[in-house]
Amino acid sequence: VSNSSAFEANKTLTETAIARGLASALNISLNLIHILQVRGWPVNWLASGQNAVRRLQNDVAPINPLVELYNSSGPVVVGGSALIIYLVRKLPTSLLPASVPGSATHLTAAINQQFISVNGSLVAASEFANWPWSYLGPSHLADMLNELRKL
């Protein structure tokens, strides 16, 4: 992040810019992107029904979360880096996992386009970390999010 004060100024604007950037870089619908958390800001839990899963059995052991949430207070940008946890719901067949790491430059440009009023670029570079992705079916996603909420 090359302009941390602008990046941190408005949570909603920044998260929207990130979601739009991801949708553009991954060439998928914005409706499929959910920003779960930006380090330093509260978690954006999926609204009831967004994960569209209802447990049929309660005796199944809970799964261990595949991700760890960040501290929801404190600095958003640390050492020039911001960390984001996002979900792609209903992974489209057009999104080839092998193509994602190569989309980082497009992601940077797409996020910066959202901040036209900022002088210069806001994001200097992007990287898709924790590769490869974790693929979860709807019921496993619901279980993981429920476990994260308990932490």
Secondary structure, DSSP 4 states (H G I P E B T S, - for coil): ---HHHHHH-HHHHHHHHHHHHHHHHTS-GGGEEEEEETTS---PPPTTTS----S-S-SPPPPPSS-PPPSSS-S-BTTB--EEEEESS--TT--GGGSGGGHHHHHHHHHHTTTTSSS-S-S-----SPSPPP--HHHHHHHHHHHHH-
